[in-house]
Structure formats: C-alpha cells, structure tokens
Amino acid sequence: MARTILHSDMNSFYASVEMMLNPDLRGKAVAVCGSTENRHGIVLAKSELAKRAGVKTGMANWQAKQVCPNLIMVPPNYNEYLKISKLAHKIYERYTDLIEPFGMDECWLDVTGSSMVFGDGVTIANEIKSAIKRELGVNVSIGVSFNKIFAKLGSDMKKPDAVTEIRRDNFREKIWNLPAYELLYVGRATSAKLESCGINTIGQIAQTEPEILEGIFGVHGGRMWTYANGLDESRVMHMNYKVPIKSVGHGTTCVTDPVNNDEVDAVFLELSVDVGHRLRINNLLATGVQIMVRTEDLSFRQYQTKLSYPTRNPLELTYAARKLFREKYYWSMNVRSLTIRAIDLVPDNTPVQTTFDCDAGIQVKMEKIFNTVDDLNIRYGKKTVMPAALLQNIPIAADRCDEIKIAGRMFA
C-alpha cells in the first residue's frame, strides 16, 4: 500500500507566536532575539516581513537593525512556544497517532491509515492547516508525499500558509532542479563538497552512481542518492516513541569574553554541573566529551575526546573539557561562547572494566555525593549546594535559560 506522509512546519514559529500573543505586532517586521545585554544578541526567529527585509536567523541584533531599521525585537518566551507546540500535536492526533517531531515546530505525520475516514493527504493537510490557523493563530506549511524526505521538501517549497504535494509520478519534475542543499541532511559543508564535484542539483545527486557518492561521502553518500531518487522508506514513529538520547550538552554565550584558561575552566564547570545532573536523571554515563568554542567572529571550533572510563561526575567532565581546550585552542581570537557535550552515552548499569587510574570506591562515593547535591537543589532551589569554584564571578548571565530542543528522529 502506498504511504501518505505529511510534514507540517509552523511558519516563522517563534515570531508567529509572539504576534499571536500581541496583536499589535501583526503586519510588522518582528524578530525574536536573545538579550543584547547578556550578549545572547542574535536573531532566533523572524517574521515574514523581517525576512523580506533581509533579516536572517543567526544574525547579530545590531546587524538585523542595520538591514531593517524598523525591526521590532522581542525576547524569547519558550514556555509559550512549547505550549503551542503541544497544542498543535493535539490537532495532529485527531488524524493519526504516527506523529514524529522534528524540532519544536515541525512534525511528520503518517496518515496512510486515515484516508478512508478523512480523505486523501491533501484534504487532511488542508484541514490541519485551517485548524491550526483557527485554533492557535499561527500559519503552517504542509508537504504531502509518499515518503518523509519529499514531504519535508514539500513543506519548504511554498511558505507561508500552503500545502504542496509531491507525487511519485511528478517528483523528478518538481524537485530535481532544486539546489542540492534543499535536500534534507545536505548541509553547508556537504553542499560545498558536492559543488566541487560538479553536483549542484538534487537531480544530479540522483543521477550520480551511488558508489561514487559513497566513495566521497561514505554511508551518507548512499543515503543522499536514496533520498534524491525517492527511495526513502524510513517510517514515521508512534507519538509515544521515546528517542534514544545520544548526547547531553549545555552551552552559553558569555557575558564578557573569558580572558584566560581559568575563566574558561569555571564556565565549563558551571555547564558540567547541569550536564551531570541530566545524565543522572536519565540513568546514563558518558564515555566521551565534546566541546565547542565559538569565537568573536562567530565561527566555531569543535573538539572531542574519549574518556578513560564512563562517568557523569561534573568534575571529571570539566577536567576532560579543560584538557581538551588547553591542547587544542591557542587563543587566536577571543572566546564568545562555550559548549560541553557528553557523548557516546551508555546506560549506567553497563558493566565497566576497571582500570589502574579508576578507583571504583571513590567513584561510588562521588556518585552518592552528587546524588545528594541533586536532591538538595531540587528541594531547596538550584545552586543551594554547588562547587566552591563557582562562587567566583563567572562570565555567564545569571538569567540564562537552557536551550530547548525536541529531538528529530529519522532512522529506526
């Protein structure tokens, strides 16, 4: 049986929610931005009018004001965005229980089994689009196709407030002339590498021998060929499916640039305390650490290392990050933001081969200590108990909020 897959994408999501909450913003150029005072001063989302004026996501606030002087900047309100996202899911549930998030504002829906009740994919998509606009006050673009990749392409092809169908009998005409970077999971670096090989469009990917693509890009090359030829068969997961956690990270833009290794260490420790807590509540251990260093020109460097033994001790995570930073970063530019990520995660009941540099007794004692710290901080408030090193003046905004991400799921 041919599948009917929808991809729903709420247009200019953060900005749209802000305009719904404050009708005075409607019909104006609006951007949701991080705090300039705390140097989270970049555009997180923009309205359609702001986009037409040249405002781009990731642009510094002052740059956005330069290209669009009448731009209205508002701070993010993540709780409201999450609420609207959950309400949108309730609308999707009227048609199917196969609902797979791809970010807070995007979802795949498999409505194959719903067509006998609600009509074909385009009919269902139009009903969903109308319901979200009527009940939630935001616009949505929906792609309709026979697989997830092309459904996502369809939602991107026409915005805002649109339904686009890509069928098995017309996908070559509709999408093969699109730039290669329009294909899902073809990022900037991959697109540049494809271009250097003379491959500029999705159709050229499809018409290149898969062995050639695999020789250049490895397994990802074969996937690109599969996607471009409409052969993706990955399923839409059930709405209750829990995504395996592959990494746990935390990052921050510093209020002032750290000027030496000691200040960087303090930031990593602050972030590691949060990462360690989230590893504990998810019953996970890290076997590797990754750090990302964003510099004053907004470029970034990323480094990672394996750990000698699995851990979620924030002191050990910090030590690994500190060692990595000192070995890899040469202070060629000022540091603007730092991120630490626990990677290569394993369940905390995984048998571990002890080593000479791992004292199992101390590990057990440290685990008990940090479990107790977590309990106290949950009961009496965050930072009731914390490492003494964090009592110093650390260049992190006191009112910063954690990054909110709803993980996408593609392969199962």
GISULHU-V225519 format. One record per residue. N is the residue number from 1. RES is the residue in three letters. OMEGA is omega as a letter, one per 20 degrees, with the letter a starting at -180 (* if undefined). D_CENTER is the distance of its C-alpha to the mean C-alpha in whole Angstrom. Layout:
{{N	RES	OMEGA	D_CENTER} {N	RES	OMEGA	D_CENTER}}
This chain:
{{1	MET	r	33} {2	ALA	a	31} {3	ARG	r	27} {4	THR	a	26} {5	ILE	r	22} {6	LEU	r	20} {7	HIS	a	17} {8	SER	a	17} {9	ASP	r	15} {10	MET	a	16} {11	ASN	r	17} {12	SER	a	16} {13	PHE	a	14} {14	TYR	a	14} {15	ALA	r	18} {16	SER	r	19} {17	VAL	r	19} {18	GLU	r	21} {19	MET	r	23} {20	MET	a	24} {21	LEU	a	24} {22	ASN	a	27} {23	PRO	r	29} {24	ASP	a	30} {25	LEU	a	27} {26	ARG	a	27} {27	GLY	a	28} {28	LYS	r	27} {29	ALA	a	25} {30	VAL	r	22} {31	ALA	r	19} {32	VAL	a	17} {33	CYS	r	17} {34	GLY	a	17} {35	SER	r	20} {36	THR	a	22} {37	GLU	a	24} {38	ASN	r	22} {39	ARG	r	21} {40	HIS	a	17} {41	GLY	r	19} {42	ILE	r	16} {43	VAL	r	16} {44	LEU	r	12} {45	ALA	a	14} {46	LYS	r	17} {47	SER	a	20} {48	GLU	r	22} {49	LEU	r	24} {50	ALA	r	23} {51	LYS	r	21} {52	ARG	r	24} {53	ALA	r	26} {54	GLY	r	23} {55	VAL	a	21} {56	LYS	r	17} {57	THR	a	14} {58	GLY	r	14} {59	MET	r	17} {60	ALA	a	19} {61	ASN	a	21} {62	TRP	r	24} {63	GLN	r	24} {64	ALA	r	22} {65	LYS	r	26} {66	GLN	a	28} {67	VAL	a	27} {68	CYS	a	27} {69	PRO	a	29} {70	ASN	a	29} {71	LEU	r	26} {72	ILE	a	25} {73	MET	r	22} {74	VAL	r	21} {75	PRO	r	19} {76	PRO	r	16} {77	ASN	a	17} {78	TYR	a	14} {79	ASN	r	17} {80	GLU	a	18} {81	TYR	r	15} {82	LEU	a	14} {83	LYS	r	18} {84	ILE	r	18} {85	SER	r	15} {86	LYS	r	17} {87	LEU	r	20} {88	ALA	r	19} {89	HIS	r	18} {90	LYS	r	22} {91	ILE	r	23} {92	TYR	a	21} {93	GLU	r	23} {94	ARG	a	27} {95	TYR	a	26} {96	THR	r	25} {97	ASP	r	23} {98	LEU	a	21} {99	ILE	a	18} {100	GLU	r	14} {101	PRO	r	11} {102	PHE	a	9} {103	GLY	a	6} {104	MET	a	9} {105	ASP	a	11} {106	GLU	r	11} {107	CYS	r	13} {108	TRP	r	16} {109	LEU	r	19} {110	ASP	a	22} {111	VAL	a	25} {112	THR	a	28} {113	GLY	a	30} {114	SER	a	30} {115	SER	a	32} {116	MET	a	35} {117	VAL	a	35} {118	PHE	a	32} {119	GLY	a	33} {120	ASP	a	31} {121	GLY	a	28} {122	VAL	r	28} {123	THR	r	30} {124	ILE	a	28} {125	ALA	r	25} {126	ASN	r	27} {127	GLU	r	28} {128	ILE	a	24} {129	LYS	a	24} {130	SER	a	27} {131	ALA	a	26} {132	ILE	r	23} {133	LYS	a	25} {134	ARG	a	28} {135	GLU	a	26} {136	LEU	r	23} {137	GLY	r	24} {138	VAL	r	21} {139	ASN	r	21} {140	VAL	r	19} {141	SER	a	20} {142	ILE	r	20} {143	GLY	r	21} {144	VAL	a	23} {145	SER	a	24} {146	PHE	r	25} {147	ASN	a	22} {148	LYS	a	18} {149	ILE	a	18} {150	PHE	r	20} {151	ALA	r	19} {152	LYS	r	16} {153	LEU	a	18} {154	GLY	a	21} {155	SER	r	18} {156	ASP	a	17} {157	MET	a	21} {158	LYS	r	22} {159	LYS	i	21} {160	PRO	r	22} {161	ASP	a	23} {162	ALA	r	24} {163	VAL	a	24} {164	THR	a	25} {165	GLU	r	26} {166	ILE	a	26} {167	ARG	r	29} {168	ARG	a	30} {169	ASP	a	33} {170	ASN	a	31} {171	PHE	r	28} {172	ARG	r	30} {173	GLU	a	31} {174	LYS	a	28} {175	ILE	a	25} {176	TRP	r	27} {177	ASN	r	28} {178	LEU	r	24} {179	PRO	a	23} {180	ALA	a	21} {181	TYR	r	18} {182	GLU	a	18} {183	LEU	a	17} {184	LEU	r	14} {185	TYR	r	13} {186	VAL	a	15} {187	GLY	a	14} {188	ARG	a	16} {189	ALA	r	18} {190	THR	r	18} {191	SER	r	20} {192	ALA	r	22} {193	LYS	r	23} {194	LEU	a	24} {195	GLU	r	26} {196	SER	r	28} {197	CYS	a	29} {198	GLY	a	30} {199	ILE	a	27} {200	ASN	a	26} {201	THR	r	25} {202	ILE	r	24} {203	GLY	r	28} {204	GLN	r	28} {205	ILE	a	26} {206	ALA	a	27} {207	GLN	r	31} {208	THR	r	30} {209	GLU	a	32} {210	PRO	r	29} {211	GLU	r	31} {212	ILE	r	30} {213	LEU	r	26} {214	GLU	r	26} {215	GLY	a	28} {216	ILE	a	26} {217	PHE	a	23} {218	GLY	a	24} {219	VAL	a	22} {220	HIS	r	19} {221	GLY	r	22} {222	GLY	r	24} {223	ARG	r	21} {224	MET	r	21} {225	TRP	r	24} {226	THR	a	24} {227	TYR	a	21} {228	ALA	a	23} {229	ASN	r	26} {230	GLY	a	25} {231	LEU	r	25} {232	ASP	r	22} {233	GLU	a	23} {234	SER	a	20} {235	ARG	r	20} {236	VAL	a	19} {237	MET	r	18} {238	HIS	a	20} {239	MET	r	19} {240	ASN	a	20} {241	TYR	r	18} {242	LYS	a	16} {243	VAL	r	14} {244	PRO	a	15} {245	ILE	a	13} {246	LYS	r	13} {247	SER	r	12} {248	VAL	a	12} {249	GLY	r	11} {250	HIS	r	12} {251	GLY	r	13} {252	THR	r	15} {253	THR	a	17} {254	CYS	r	20} {255	VAL	r	23} {256	THR	a	25} {257	ASP	r	25} {258	PRO	a	26} {259	VAL	r	29} {260	ASN	a	30} {261	ASN	a	29} {262	ASP	r	30} {263	GLU	r	27} {264	VAL	r	24} {265	ASP	a	26} {266	ALA	r	26} {267	VAL	r	22} {268	PHE	r	21} {269	LEU	r	23} {270	GLU	a	22} {271	LEU	a	18} {272	SER	r	20} {273	VAL	r	21} {274	ASP	a	18} {275	VAL	r	17} {276	GLY	r	20} {277	HIS	a	20} {278	ARG	r	17} {279	LEU	a	18} {280	ARG	a	22} {281	ILE	r	21} {282	ASN	r	19} {283	ASN	a	22} {284	LEU	r	20} {285	LEU	r	22} {286	ALA	r	20} {287	THR	r	22} {288	GLY	r	20} {289	VAL	r	19} {290	GLN	r	16} {291	ILE	r	16} {292	MET	a	15} {293	VAL	r	17} {294	ARG	a	17} {295	THR	a	20} {296	GLU	r	22} {297	ASP	r	22} {298	LEU	r	18} {299	SER	a	18} {300	PHE	r	17} {301	ARG	a	18} {302	GLN	a	16} {303	TYR	r	19} {304	GLN	a	19} {305	THR	r	22} {306	LYS	r	24} {307	LEU	a	25} {308	SER	a	29} {309	TYR	a	28} {310	PRO	a	25} {311	THR	r	25} {312	ARG	r	23} {313	ASN	a	25} {314	PRO	r	23} {315	LEU	r	26} {316	GLU	r	26} {317	LEU	r	22} {318	THR	a	23} {319	TYR	r	26} {320	ALA	r	24} {321	ALA	r	22} {322	ARG	a	25} {323	LYS	r	27} {324	LEU	a	24} {325	PHE	a	24} {326	ARG	a	28} {327	GLU	a	28} {328	LYS	a	26} {329	TYR	a	25} {330	TYR	r	28} {331	TRP	r	28} {332	SER	r	28} {333	MET	r	26} {334	ASN	r	26} {335	VAL	r	22} {336	ARG	r	20} {337	SER	a	17} {338	LEU	r	17} {339	THR	r	14} {340	ILE	a	15} {341	ARG	r	14} {342	ALA	a	16} {343	ILE	a	16} {344	ASP	a	18} {345	LEU	r	18} {346	VAL	r	21} {347	PRO	a	23} {348	ASP	r	25} {349	ASN	r	28} {350	THR	r	28} {351	PRO	a	31} {352	VAL	r	31} {353	GLN	a	34} {354	THR	r	35} {355	THR	a	36} {356	PHE	a	38} {357	ASP	r	36} {358	CYS	r	34} {359	ASP	a	37} {360	ALA	r	36} {361	GLY	r	38} {362	ILE	r	36} {363	GLN	r	33} {364	VAL	r	34} {365	LYS	r	35} {366	MET	r	32} {367	GLU	r	30} {368	LYS	a	32} {369	ILE	a	32} {370	PHE	r	28} {371	ASN	r	29} {372	THR	r	31} {373	VAL	r	29} {374	ASP	a	26} {375	ASP	a	29} {376	LEU	a	31} {377	ASN	r	28} {378	ILE	a	27} {379	ARG	a	30} {380	TYR	r	31} {381	GLY	a	28} {382	LYS	r	25} {383	LYS	r	27} {384	THR	r	30} {385	VAL	a	31} {386	MET	r	29} {387	PRO	a	30} {388	ALA	a	33} {389	ALA	a	31} {390	LEU	r	28} {391	LEU	r	31} {392	GLN	a	32} {393	ASN	a	30} {394	ILE	a	26} {395	PRO	r	25} {396	ILE	r	22} {397	ALA	a	22} {398	ALA	a	23} {399	ASP	a	21} {400	ARG	r	18} {401	CYS	a	15} {402	ASP	r	13} {403	GLU	r	9} {404	ILE	a	8} {405	LYS	r	5} {406	ILE	a	7} {407	ALA	r	7} {408	GLY	r	8} {409	ARG	a	11} {410	MET	a	13} {411	PHE	r	16} {412	ALA	*	19}}
